Amino acid sequence: MNKTDTIYYELKKRLEEGFYPENSKFPSESLLADEFCVNKMTINKIVSMLADQKYLIRGMRGAGTKVAEIS
């Protein structure tokens, strides 16, 4: 498993387990990039994947990303 997959599954697990509460603001891409020691482009790709799967809701550029309601 490559680093992108590892981070993706870790963040997905956190979302499913309620580590980031529903409707809360998701950590910034810069913060996540620092936490996982990768560049922001990698985190951007992962956040996009999670948003495509309805785990996250992306706001307008600069507005941040929110945690979706998981049902």
N, C-alpha and C positions, 0 to 999 in steps of 0.2 A: 504494500500500500504506500502510495507516495504522500508527501507532506500535505498537499492540498486535500486529499481524501481524509487523512487523519484529522486535520483541523475541521473539515466539514462534519465528520461524524461526531467529533467532540462537541461542536456547537449545537448540532441537531439533538444530541443527547441532553445537553443542558436545557435546551428549549422544551423538550418533551418531559423532563423531570421538574420543570418549574423553577429552575435556577434563575431565569429571567422571567419575572411575572408577566402574565398576559397584559396587554395594553401599556406596558412600560416602555421606556426608551431603551433601545438596544445600544450596547457600547459602540463608540465610534470606530470607524475602520482604522484610524491611527492607533487607538488604544489596543485594539485586537492585534494589529500588526506588531506592535511592541510586545504584547503578551506572548505571541507565538513565534516571534523572531523571524518574520517574513515581511515582504514588501506589501504596500497598500493594494497593489494590483491583485495580488493573490487573495487578500481578504475581500476585495471588491467582487471578485469572481465567486467566492464562496457565499457571500451575502446575497448576491444575485440568484444563486442556486436555491438558497433557503427561501428567498422571496418568491421564486417561481413555484416552489412547493407549498406556498401559503403559510410558512412558519413566520415570515416577517412581512411588514408592510413598509415599503420605501416611500418616503415623503419627497417633496420637490427638492432639488439639489440644495444642500446646505441645511435642510430642515430635519435631517436625521431619519433614523429607521425605528419603527415600533415593532414590538412583539405582537404577533397576531393572536387571536383567540384560537386555541387548539381544541377541537372537539373530537 
